[in-house]
Amino acid sequence: MIREFRREDADAVAALLNEAEPPEGVTGPGIVHWQEKQPERARVASWVAEEGGEIAGWSRAAMRWAVSSEQVGEVWGFVHLTQRRSGLGSQLHEQGVAQLLGCGARVLESWATTEPEARFLRARGFLPAREGTILALDTASADLSGLAELERRLGEEGFRLVPLAAVLDRARDLHAVDAEAIADVPDTYVEDDVRFEDWLDEALGHPQ
């Protein structure tokens, strides 16, 4: 059964997405944030596939609110490996596409991290536009032996490393840095319209 996402689904959806390759690393509160704390113009909608009372798949569609073009939407979904080739992915995908077209999207974007996912998208008319490299770090065994020397050297240049919590009162400065960095990320449609008020909730207000 395909139905609209409900708040009480969040923990189960997070557990599902942590089965992805690579894992999404999102929590239940993070899922709720994705749904509820986007700018209104994002027109976010999400659905779940329910099988035997369990969440077997999830999809999300949204207009890309941080790009100048108002006609670009993105749709993405994930189905548990044991439930694939059952039609759930197609139904979830179709819900997202219909949502975006109804919002006026003229460009639909998605992404894949495995070849089966890429085949799924190609079969539905998507064409590859960009490739990226996913880097992973095991923080438990990360080599920090050079950190102290790096902090010392940069400290002589006037820099210091502080927790984000220590500078939350400088939201405007944080936004300026983040927006400039985001706009520099190579993309088909560059995120060049990250407005401060939207960024406060969507980025700085993220529970994770």
N, C-alpha and C positions, 0 to 999 in steps of 0.2 A: 504494500500500500504506500502510495506517495501522498504526503500531506505537508502542510506548512510547518515550519520549525516553531517550536514552543520553548519558552524559557526553561522549562523543566527538562528539556532534551539536552541542555548544554553540556553537562558532564559526560553523557554518553557520546555525544558528537566529538568532544575533545579526545576521549579514549579511542574513538574510531580513527581520527586524523593522526593520532600518534602511531597508528599502524602503517601509515604511508611511508614511502621511500623517497627521500629521507623523511623522518618524522616531522610533523608540523610543530611540535613542542608548544601546543596551545592548551590552556586550561579552560574549564567551564566558564569562569568569569570573562576570560578572553573571548570566547565564542559569543557571549552575550554582548560584549563591547563591540565586536564586529557588526552585530546586528543593530544595536540601538544607538551607538554613538558616532555614526557617520553623518556628515552634513545632509540636510534634507534633499539636496539635488542629487545625491547618490542613488536615491530610490532603491535602497537595498531590499532584497527579498531572499529568503532561504527556505529550503525544503528538506525533509528527511524521507528516506525509504525505510519502512518498518516491516519486519518479517518476524512473525512469531513473538511479537512484543518486544523485539530487540531492534536497535537502530543499526541498519545494515548499510546505509549510504546517506550522503548529504550533498547538497549543492547550494551555491550562493551566486547571486547575480547582482551587479551594481554598475551604475554609470561611474566612469572614472572622474571623480569630482576634482581632482588636483591637476587636470590637464586643461589647456585653454579651449580645446574643442569640446563642444557640448554633445557630440554625437558618438562618443566612444564608450562602449560598455564592455565589461568583462564577466565571464561566466566560468565557474570551475566547480568540479564535484569530485567525490571519491566514494567508491563502493568497496566494501570489504572483499578481500581476495576470494573468500569462500562463496560470495554471492555474485561474482562476475559472470558475464555471458548469460544473464537471466533476464535482461531487458531493463533492469533497474537503472543502470547508468544512462541509457537512452531516454528513459522517462524523466529523470532528474535534469538531464541536459536540455530537453525540450521545454521544460518548465522555465528554465533560466533564459533560454533564447526568446521565448514568447514574452517574458517580462521585459527584456531589454528592447525588443522591437516595439513593444507597446509604449516604451519611454522615449521613443524617437531615435534609438541608436541606429547608426548607419555603418558602423564598424564594430565587429565583435571580436574580442580577444580572449584567449585562454592560454594555458601552458601545460606542459607535460614534463615529468622527470624520469619516466621510463618509456621504453619503446612500445609496450602495449597501450599506454595512455596516448602516445603520439599517434599510433594507428587509429585509435578511437576518434581522435580529432580530425585526422586527415580524411577519414571515411565520412565526415560530416561537413566537408568543404573547407576546413581550415588549412592554411598554408604556412609552413615554417617561415618566420621572419627574422628571428634572432636566436642565438645560442648563448648560454651562459654556463659558468662553472660554479658548482656548489661546493663550498669549502666547509669542512666540519672540524671542530676542535673539541677534544676530550678535556674538559676543564679540570678534571681530577688529576690528570697527569701532565698538564701543560707546563712547559719549561719557562719559569719566571726568573731564572737566574740573572738575566740582564736588566730586570726592571729597576732595581735600585740605582744602578749606574745611569740608566736612561733618565730617571727622575732627577738625579743629581745634575746631569749635564743640561737638561732642559730647564731645570730650576735656575741655573746661572743665566739663562736667556729670558727669565721672567715668567716661565710657565710652571704650573703645578697641577697635579692630578687630584681631583676631589670627587666624591660621590655626587650623583645627580641631585640627590636630596639637598645638598649644600647650596645649590644655586637655583632652586625652584622659584626664588623671588626675582629671578632675572629672566622671566618668560619671554620677553621681547627679544633679548639677546639670543636665547636658545632657539627661538623660532627662526631668527635671521640666519644662524649657522646651519640649522637643519634644512631650511628651505633651499639654501644655496647648494648644499650637498646633494639633496634630492634632485634638483634641476640638472646636476652634472652627471647623473646616472644615465648611461646610454639606453635609449628606449625608442621604439617606433613613435610613440607619442610621449614626449618628455613631460614630467610632472612640474610644470612651470607656473602653477596657479594655486600654491599652498597658502591659503589665507589664514591669518593669525587666529581668528575666532574659531575656525574649523579645526585647526591644528591643535588648539588647546585641549579640546575634548578628545579628538581622534588619536593624537600622538602622546601628548604630555599626560593626558588623563587615562592612559591605558593601564589596566590593573596589573599587567605584567611588566 
